[in-house]
Amino acid sequence: MIRAAIVLGLALVAACGDLAGLGGATPALATIQIETAGAFSAVEEPGADPPALRVALVWGAQWLTEPLCILPPEDASAAALIAAGCRDPFGFVPARVAASVPLVPDGTASLSLLALPAADVMVGAVTARVAYGSLVIYDDRDGDGTLTLGRAYQLAGREDGPPDEGGITTEDRVYAASFVSMTEADRRLAFREGGFDPATAFYPRSGCGDPPPGFSIVAAGGFTATEAIAAQLRGELPQEDPARCETASTDEPVVLTYRAPAELHELACEERRNDSSIRYREPLGDAPDLTNRTLACVGIPDFGTGAANGARQLAVSGRADDSCVGLTHYVLRGCSENPLCAVPDWDITATPPSWWPCPQDAR
Amino acid sequence: MWRAIVVLACGVGLSRTSRADDGAQLASTREETWGYRSTGDVMVDGGLVVGFPAALPTGLARGVGLGVTSGRSLAWGARAAWVTATESSLPWTVTHSDLRLRATGAVQAAAGRGVVALRLGLGGTLVHESRVRNQGMRAGLSGDALATSTFAMLPAADLDVVVALHVAGPWLLVTSGGPSIDVLDGALHGGWSAQLGLAWQP
């Protein structure tokens, strides 16, 4: 009895591990090694302060461009408007910045992910969903330690409903990104949970195979806009070149090549609406400030149904020096969500404002 | 008329006699049911335990405990309790199972059907810690990156107020509670514990 008690006592005293409780170091769910290529000095945009380069992971949004930006322009003014106010319809659209670390002077960084992508950046059902992220190098000009995502400003209208949110200016400059657009080669961080639907059109890489479960680095060669539109008209996804597809673990370093910030500014711009819907506005009596903007009178897209019946809109781009591009849409007759609504919320076709530059609707 | 009065008086008298007999029987039954005997020095008790986890900064640990006490005004004994608590932070879900082992000494006094005691317990708490990295399984982690497990023995002490109430025969209703401390990472970690249960004192 006494011997048993002694043995038990020794065993209890010997049980001296370190309790961590709720504290202690948090192991990363994945760690991504970043390397750089090219000369930063060759693309550096002069700034007031020395550059503070950081690496960030940006999860992508499921985004659909508005029809005006993807349909063939009806004239030169529409083409100029699209060039000034539409982002790349096949470009990577950021939804959320997940992690950010400084780039060390030797041009490398180790990005530890402490949380999985949230459900709102994963596309698919809970049994088969995927998130894609772009790894970016940026100059943290506002010094907040993260990539600040900007948002396009829109001009005001005579509002009946709640006002649209305002724009956001970002001072940060993106100098490299692993995933810029589907129309060029990309290397993206994927997180897949459950199965994978090969028909998903979320940054599709059809022909490359499914991303593996969990975190991985996947690459694709990209496709042209013409190929993408043709495939869409056939009801298919554009095909990637299998020879340019890659799948690697997150242990493989990702090499980012420096580029001019002007080529990558959209990587720091989020979108107000992701479903191609448009908020139409009733023009004010006083002219909005159209300085340094591109505008065009264009037809309301009806995809050949004839529903527009010659109805036109005034589309105005943001300022040329805005950090993010976007369009403001004015119509003389319509509703905020549908310019062709049967019972319009406003109709000032008979008394357009004096500054209205477009011809009268044919309706 | 007189016959009716006599019959009524006999009826009332018989009724009174019967009621007195029932009362005596009821008192006797109550005495047998709720009477108690307390002749032994040894008391064994057990019950449900709640308290502050020995090594977690928050939470409510729940479990069971039992103990044995021997003595009258001064009593000695031993106690053991097993309680568990699970708490979460953003990265971790942590489960602590505490095995509380104490040698006890108590000062106690009888008060009517009850016994009131002040009990000091000294000993150790064996803590088993299980940590699981939140989202780790979804991310494909395995091994120590996903979950860890460890034991630790913490010196500990409890000071409890104990109230025991004789219920019937050798059975008592016992409740106790009070502050507790343990030594965690070289520092004192305060807490509390309480127990509600039954005791058997032959």
Chai-1 contact restraints between the chains, C-beta under 6 A:
chainA,res_idxA,chainB,res_idxB,connection_type,confidence,min_distance_angstrom,max_distance_angstrom,comment,restraint_id
A,L12,B,L126,contact,1.0,0.0,6.0,A-B,restraint_1
A,L12,B,M153,contact,1.0,0.0,6.0,A-B,restraint_2
A,A15,B,F151,contact,1.0,0.0,6.0,A-B,restraint_3
A,A15,B,M153,contact,1.0,0.0,6.0,A-B,restraint_4
A,C16,B,A152,contact,1.0,0.0,6.0,A-B,restraint_5
A,G17,B,T150,contact,1.0,0.0,6.0,A-B,restraint_6
A,G17,B,F151,contact,1.0,0.0,6.0,A-B,restraint_7
A,G17,B,A152,contact,1.0,0.0,6.0,A-B,restraint_8
A,L19,B,A55,contact,1.0,0.0,6.0,A-B,restraint_9
A,L19,B,E129,contact,1.0,0.0,6.0,A-B,restraint_10
A,L19,B,A152,contact,1.0,0.0,6.0,A-B,restraint_11
A,G21,B,L56,contact,1.0,0.0,6.0,A-B,restraint_12
A,L22,B,S89,contact,1.0,0.0,6.0,A-B,restraint_13
A,L22,B,W92,contact,1.0,0.0,6.0,A-B,restraint_14
A,L22,B,V94,contact,1.0,0.0,6.0,A-B,restraint_15
A,T26,B,P91,contact,1.0,0.0,6.0,A-B,restraint_16
A,P27,B,A145,contact,1.0,0.0,6.0,A-B,restraint_17
A,L29,B,A139,contact,1.0,0.0,6.0,A-B,restraint_18
A,L116,B,Q135,contact,1.0,0.0,6.0,A-B,restraint_19
A,L116,B,R138,contact,1.0,0.0,6.0,A-B,restraint_20
A,L116,B,A139,contact,1.0,0.0,6.0,A-B,restraint_21
A,G214,B,A139,contact,1.0,0.0,6.0,A-B,restraint_22
A,G214,B,G140,contact,1.0,0.0,6.0,A-B,restraint_23
